Amino acid sequence: MEPIEQYVKLLEKSIPSETMFIEALQDLMKDEIKEYIKEKIDKNVELKKEIKEAIKQYLEAKLKEVNAITMLSKVAAELGLAIMPADLKDQFLKSLVSVFSKEIDKTIDKTI
């Protein structure tokens, strides 16, 4: 490859692509829209309170959802253990304890 071709290829690679410019413009537009919305919200105190309350309720609902999923997982694990044959259950529990103790040891080592 001739030096001029290498130079042109290097130049092409170093020039930002049009995608980068489009993404930058999109980010600028998003910022402008956010600023416009924030100004409108700040002018309407009642609307601002409603938005805060809605966000609070939404986050509480998400936490309840996570809690429910955790409870379902626990119940499913308990059910699995209840229907498991005794010898397999003992083997499974030993493996489980081994895995958790290794993870606990790693966590303790990281914190100390």
C-alpha positions in Angstrom: 0.0 0.0 0.0 1.3 3.4 -0.9 1.9 6.0 1.7 -0.8 8.3 0.3 -3.4 5.5 0.6 -2.4 4.8 4.2 -2.6 8.5 4.9 -6.1 8.8 3.4 -7.3 5.7 5.3 -5.9 7.1 8.6 -7.6 10.4 7.9 -10.9 8.7 7.2 -10.7 6.8 10.5 -9.9 9.9 12.5 -12.7 12.0 11.2 -15.9 11.6 13.3 -18.6 9.7 11.6 -22.0 11.3 10.7 -23.5 8.9 13.3 -21.6 10.7 16.0 -22.9 14.0 14.9 -26.5 12.7 14.7 -26.2 11.3 18.2 -24.8 14.5 19.5 -27.7 16.5 18.0 -30.2 14.0 19.5 -28.6 14.5 22.9 -28.8 18.3 22.5 -32.5 18.0 21.5 -33.2 15.7 24.5 -31.5 18.3 26.8 -33.6 21.1 25.4 -36.8 19.1 25.8 -35.9 18.2 29.3 -35.2 21.8 30.1 -38.5 22.9 28.6 -40.5 20.3 30.5 -38.7 21.1 33.8 -39.6 24.8 33.3 -43.3 23.9 32.8 -43.2 21.7 35.9 -41.5 24.3 38.1 -44.2 26.8 37.1 -47.0 24.5 38.2 -46.6 23.6 41.9 -49.6 21.3 42.0 -48.4 19.4 39.0 -45.0 19.1 40.5 -46.5 17.6 43.7 -48.5 15.1 41.6 -45.5 14.0 39.7 -43.5 13.5 42.9 -46.4 11.4 44.4 -46.7 9.4 41.2 -43.0 8.6 41.1 -43.1 7.7 44.8 -46.0 5.3 44.2 -44.3 3.8 41.1 -41.1 3.1 43.1 -43.0 1.6 46.0 -44.9 -0.6 43.5 -41.6 -1.7 41.9 -40.2 -2.6 45.4 -43.4 -4.6 46.2 -42.9 -6.4 42.8 -39.4 -7.3 43.7 -40.5 -8.5 47.1 -43.3 -10.6 45.6 -40.8 -12.2 43.1 -38.5 -13.0 46.0 -41.3 -14.5 48.0 -42.3 -16.6 45.0 -38.8 -17.8 44.5 -38.5 -18.8 48.1 -41.8 -20.7 48.0 -40.7 -22.4 44.8 -37.4 -23.5 46.4 -39.2 -24.8 49.5 -41.7 -26.7 47.3 -38.8 -28.1 45.3 -37.1 -29.3 48.5 -40.4 -30.7 49.8 -40.9 -33.0 46.8 -37.2 -33.9 46.4 -36.2 -37.4 47.5 -34.3 -37.4 50.9 -30.9 -38.6 49.6 -31.0 -36.1 46.7 -32.2 -33.4 49.1 -29.2 -33.9 51.4 -26.8 -33.8 48.5 -28.4 -30.7 47.1 -28.3 -28.9 50.5 -24.6 -29.7 51.0 -23.8 -28.3 47.6 -25.9 -25.2 48.2 -24.2 -24.6 51.6 -20.8 -25.1 49.9 -21.6 -22.5 47.2 -22.9 -19.9 49.7 -20.0 -20.4 52.1 -17.6 -19.8 49.3 -19.4 -16.6 48.3 -19.6 -15.4 51.9 -15.8 -16.1 52.3 -15.2 -14.0 49.1 -17.3 -11.2 50.4 -15.6 -11.2 53.8 -12.2 -11.2 52.2 -13.2 -8.2 50.0 -14.4 -6.2 53.0 -11.5 -6.9 55.3 
